[in-house]
């Protein structure tokens, strides 16, 4: 019988174990270094770094939510999430994420964003961020940038009315999109340039395994180094 992993907020004694989980889950030290940097930044929120333990009390998974901003609106970024390879696909990562979202809801937070696999994060309630009118300044597929409102009764600024869009579509919408052969060539070149080296764990594979709780966390690094805080490069459409 499968036992639901026990989850709890990170405590100081977990710092080394959390780093070890992130080192084991990802092909480089970047995510582990990011967690350490965020822990010492203004983006850190006590109680929103969640660990999952196995039956022997060992930390086997980690999910982190930190402060970000969409335009001038405070939000949370879910990233990174990590699971020890030996316990992947056993619910530890999902348990940590759900516990983190519950803790954020209890703190009065509402909007959460993540960059991840479109087949994984909808199970937690995430939908395409574009439905909320959220866009990123960095290039990311529309289906990979997702958002979630923890309080359906709370007002979320700039939320796009999907019903209104269906009933009154923009007749110029399709014409505005660049569908030229040149664009397809540019996209193919970018895709090839961004492909991981042979033998490494690709982003797609990592997200399918539930390892990436959002590459958004990695994308925050440059701003973190400059300002020692996490502030997503996201805005309203």
Secondary structure, DSSP 8 states (H G I E B T S, - for coil): -----EEEE--GGGHHHHHHHHHHHSSSSHHHHHHHHHHTSTT--TT-EEEEE-TTS-EEEEEEEEEEEETTEEEEEEEEEEE-GGGTTTTHHHHHHHHHHHHHHHTT--EEEEE--TTTGGGGT-EEGGGGTEEESS---TTTEEEEES-TTS--TT---HHHHHHT--TTHHHHS---HHHHHHHHHHHHHT---TTS--HHHHHHTT--S-THHHHTHHHHHHHSS----EEE-
